Amino acid sequence: SNDDDDDDDDSSTKEKEKKEKKEKKEKKEKKEKKEKKSKDADGEDGEKKEKKEKKEKKDKKEKKEKKEKSEKSEKKEKKEKKEKKEAKDSDDDDDDHDGNEVQNLAFDDEETKSVIGVLRDFVGTKGGKPAADAFLEELRMQQIAKVFDNKVRLYIAFEALCGASMDAKAVSDQSKNIAKVISNAKMPNSEILWALDAYLKANPGCSKSFAMTLKAFYDEDVLEEKEILEY
């Protein structure tokens, strides 16, 4: 009877253990199943997430490229506009320059005659013999306003100081004024002779006494003999 009880106990214990094992196994399987399911779900989520991130990255990249392209295009347009404007401005400047370029007066220009008239009036107000500095100042003001070179300036001085009949006496009388105009511009003999030649062309009536006029320039130490003889 005791043996039977022991057998029952053993049997009961074995069954219990079996049951526990089975439960454990089932629990384990359940757990694994759950984990697998969760893993699969995570995997799917992960894939979805990855795909989403990839798409976002791609969209971002495309957006950035679009923006850069647009900026480049804008920059290019701006640059082209700027270059066009500069080219136009430059052309306008050239046109202005061509249209408004100041030409030096020639000795026989009408404008030159009017400058001579102004300076003759000035000499007249000073009794025909203005102070050298004052005459030069007046002459220079006209040169700045009307624009002519130093050779034409000297020719104008001859006309203003000596009138239309410059001779040896007139040169001697106006020697200080003439010398001042020449020294102020540091004029070489060739330029002085050019101005004298212009005066002779404008006043051909003086040609007979012109040799004596040249001698007066030599006597006043304005011209040298060599240059006079060559001329």
ZILIN-V513688 format. One record per run of one state. SS is the DSSP state (A for helix, B for strand, O for the rest). FROM is the first residue (numbers start at 1). LEN is the number of residues. If there is no record, write none. Layout:
BEGIN
[[SS	FROM	LEN] [SS	FROM	LEN]]
END
This chain:
BEGIN
[[O	1	1] [A	2	99] [O	101	9] [A	110	16] [O	126	6] [A	132	15] [O	147	3] [A	150	13] [O	163	5] [A	168	6] [O	174	1] [A	175	10] [O	185	4] [A	189	14] [O	203	1] [A	204	3] [O	207	3] [A	210	10] [O	220	5] [A	225	6] [O	231	1]]
END
